[in-house]
Amino acid sequence: MASPAYAEFERKGYVVLPEILTAREVETWSDAIDEHRQRFSRLWMDRGEGGRIQSVHVLLSRQELDDSILHARVLPLVIELVGEDVVCEEHSIMIRVPIDEDPPQPKWHRDTRHEPSHALGIHSLSVVYYLTDVDETSHCFSVVPEAAMTKRGAGSPECDGTDGRDLLGPAGTAILFNAGSCHAGRLRKTTQQRRTVHIYYGHATQAPLSEHTIFPRRLIEHADPHVRRLFRRPNQVKAAVHGLGLD
């Protein structure tokens, strides 16, 4: 029997899970990010867009962030939604800086296509963790609800953000959404920084979603076979770094 979270995801294409992380987990992850930024500042890119700073390399030196992929309260739902052939595709940390002027308009987009053959239309699933409180006065993530039936149909509705929902929650909130959903970062004039962890999961039978994240050997060769399965299909950058075959 499907979980309530699965049913909600089927209706809307996303689910918000408040208070998934403990205050200690939020603090530990955030401290690890601060230390990485201090030691490896050149591995953080200024992406523009009103002040978006991002790194896809934090896992290489900060083992504390492994749990963002393997979290005991989130990974079982990821597997329920995607299926047993799930693999981890990408990991990044994003920081949205405060803005003291009128912010740019949201850039509504879809990260991936839909997968009509999948029960929920999932080609890729994204998990976002809020490490700071997100409310009406801060930058937030916004997504347009789309039912699985829509995602499994021909084509996609126009992605203009007309029906976008701002997803708010305290630090420790987790959001799971179909990466084929129309979404955007909604920026606000604010004195608050927004800090998030972003993870993409996909299917082992598909081509890699991206060539960005180098997953560390401790995960690829993990003692637990269930963890190793999440990293069994390398992208090219992982293959080049770890000497793994691509065939």
C-alpha positions in Angstrom: 0.0 0.0 0.0 1.3 3.4 -1.0 2.3 5.9 1.8 0.4 9.1 2.3 3.4 11.0 1.0 3.3 8.9 -2.2 -0.4 9.8 -2.7 0.3 13.5 -2.2 3.2 13.3 -4.6 0.9 11.6 -7.2 -1.6 14.5 -6.9 0.8 17.4 -7.0 4.2 16.2 -8.2 5.9 17.2 -4.9 5.6 16.7 -1.2 6.9 18.9 1.7 8.2 17.1 4.8 8.7 19.6 7.7 11.1 18.9 10.6 12.9 16.0 8.8 16.3 17.2 10.1 17.0 17.7 13.8 18.5 21.0 14.9 21.8 19.2 15.5 21.8 17.9 11.9 21.0 21.4 10.5 23.9 22.8 12.6 26.3 20.0 11.6 25.6 20.3 7.9 25.8 24.1 8.0 29.1 24.1 9.9 30.5 21.6 7.3 29.5 24.0 4.5 31.1 27.0 6.2 34.3 25.1 6.7 34.3 24.0 3.0 33.7 27.5 1.8 36.6 28.8 4.0 39.1 26.1 2.8 38.0 25.7 -0.8 36.5 29.0 -1.8 37.5 28.5 -5.5 35.2 25.5 -5.7 32.2 27.8 -5.1 30.7 29.5 -8.2 28.9 32.8 -8.3 26.0 31.9 -10.6 24.5 35.4 -10.7 20.6 35.4 -10.6 20.4 37.9 -7.8 23.2 36.3 -5.8 23.3 32.5 -6.2 26.5 30.8 -4.9 26.8 27.1 -5.5 29.2 24.2 -5.2 28.9 20.6 -6.4 32.1 19.5 -4.6 31.4 19.6 -0.9 31.0 15.8 -0.5 34.7 15.4 -1.5 35.9 16.7 1.8 32.9 16.8 4.1 31.6 13.3 5.1 28.9 15.0 7.2 26.9 15.6 4.1 26.7 11.9 3.1 23.6 11.7 5.2 21.8 14.2 2.9 21.8 11.4 0.3 21.3 8.5 2.7 18.9 10.1 5.3 16.9 7.4 7.0 13.7 9.5 7.0 14.0 10.5 3.3 15.7 7.8 1.3 13.0 5.1 1.8 10.5 7.6 0.3 12.9 8.3 -2.6 13.0 4.6 -3.4 9.2 4.3 -3.1 8.8 7.2 -5.6 11.5 6.4 -8.1 11.7 2.6 -7.8 14.3 0.0 -6.9 16.5 1.0 -9.9 17.2 4.4 -8.3 20.7 6.0 -8.5 22.1 9.2 -7.1 22.8 11.7 -9.9 24.0 15.0 -8.5 24.7 16.7 -5.2 25.1 20.5 -4.6 24.9 23.2 -2.0 23.2 26.5 -2.9 23.4 29.8 -1.0 21.1 32.7 -1.9 22.5 35.9 -0.5 20.4 38.8 0.9 19.1 41.3 -1.6 18.7 45.0 -0.7 16.9 46.1 -3.9 14.1 44.9 -6.1 14.9 41.2 -6.9 14.9 39.7 -10.4 11.8 37.9 -11.6 11.6 34.1 -11.1 13.1 32.0 -14.0 10.4 29.3 -14.4 11.8 26.1 -15.9 11.8 22.3 -15.9 15.1 20.5 -15.1 14.2 17.4 -17.0 11.6 15.9 -19.2 8.8 13.6 -17.9 9.0 9.8 -18.1 5.6 8.6 -19.4 6.4 4.9 -18.7 6.9 5.6 -15.0 3.9 5.4 -12.7 4.6 9.0 -11.4 6.1 10.3 -14.6 9.5 10.6 -12.9 12.6 10.9 -15.1 14.5 12.5 -12.2 13.6 13.3 -8.6 15.0 16.2 -6.7 15.3 16.5 -3.0 15.8 19.9 -1.4 16.7 20.5 2.3 16.2 23.9 3.9 19.1 24.7 6.3 17.6 28.1 7.1 14.1 29.1 8.0 12.1 29.9 4.8 9.0 32.2 5.1 7.2 35.1 3.4 10.2 37.4 4.1 12.9 35.2 2.6 13.9 33.7 -0.7 12.0 30.5 -1.3 11.5 27.6 -3.7 8.3 27.6 -5.7 6.7 24.9 -7.8 3.6 24.4 -10.0 1.5 21.4 -8.9 1.1 18.8 -11.7 -0.5 15.4 -11.2 1.2 12.3 -12.3 -1.5 11.7 -14.9 -0.5 15.0 -16.5 3.2 14.1 -16.5 2.4 10.7 -18.1 0.5 12.4 -20.9 1.7 13.8 -24.2 3.6 17.1 -23.9 3.7 19.4 -20.9 1.7 22.4 -19.8 3.2 25.8 -20.4 5.8 26.6 -17.8 5.0 30.2 -16.9 4.6 30.0 -13.1 1.0 31.2 -13.1 0.0 28.6 -10.5 3.3 28.4 -8.7 3.1 27.6 -5.0 5.7 29.0 -2.6 7.0 26.2 -0.4 7.8 27.5 3.1 9.1 25.8 6.1 11.6 25.9 9.0 15.2 24.9 8.8 15.2 21.1 8.6 12.4 20.9 6.0 12.8 18.5 3.1 11.0 18.9 -0.3 10.8 16.1 -2.8 9.6 17.1 -6.3 9.5 15.7 -9.8 12.4 17.5 -11.6 10.2 17.7 -14.6 7.8 20.0 -12.8 7.8 23.7 -13.5 9.6 25.5 -10.7 11.8 28.5 -9.8 13.6 30.2 -7.0 11.4 33.1 -5.8 13.7 35.9 -4.7 12.7 38.7 -2.3 14.2 41.9 -0.9 15.5 40.4 2.3 18.3 40.6 4.9 18.2 36.8 5.3 20.4 34.2 3.6 18.8 31.1 2.3 20.9 27.9 2.4 19.8 24.6 0.8 21.1 21.2 -0.1 20.0 19.8 -3.6 20.2 16.2 -4.6 19.0 14.5 -7.8 18.1 10.9 -8.1 17.3 9.0 -11.4 17.1 5.6 -12.9 20.1 3.3 -13.4 18.8 2.4 -16.9 19.0 6.1 -18.0 22.0 8.1 -19.2 23.5 10.2 -16.4 21.6 13.4 -15.7 24.8 15.5 -15.4 28.6 15.4 -15.4 29.0 17.7 -12.3 29.3 15.9 -9.0 32.3 13.7 -8.2 31.1 11.3 -5.6 33.8 10.2 -3.2 35.1 6.6 -3.1 33.8 6.1 0.4 30.3 6.1 -1.1 31.0 4.3 -4.4 32.8 1.5 -2.5 30.6 1.6 0.7 30.5 -1.5 2.9 26.7 -1.5 2.6 25.6 -3.0 -0.7 22.4 -0.9 -0.6 24.5 2.3 -0.5 26.8 1.1 -3.3 23.8 0.5 -5.5 23.0 4.2 -5.4 26.3 4.9 -7.2 26.5 1.9 -9.5 26.0 3.9 -12.7 28.9 6.4 -13.0 28.9 9.6 -15.0 31.9 10.5 -17.1 33.6 12.7 -14.4 33.2 10.0 -11.8 34.6 7.4 -14.2 37.6 9.6 -15.1 38.5 10.3 -11.4 38.0 6.9 -10.0 39.1 4.9 -13.1 35.7 3.2 -13.5 34.7 1.6 -16.8 31.8 3.2 -18.8 30.6 0.1 -20.5 
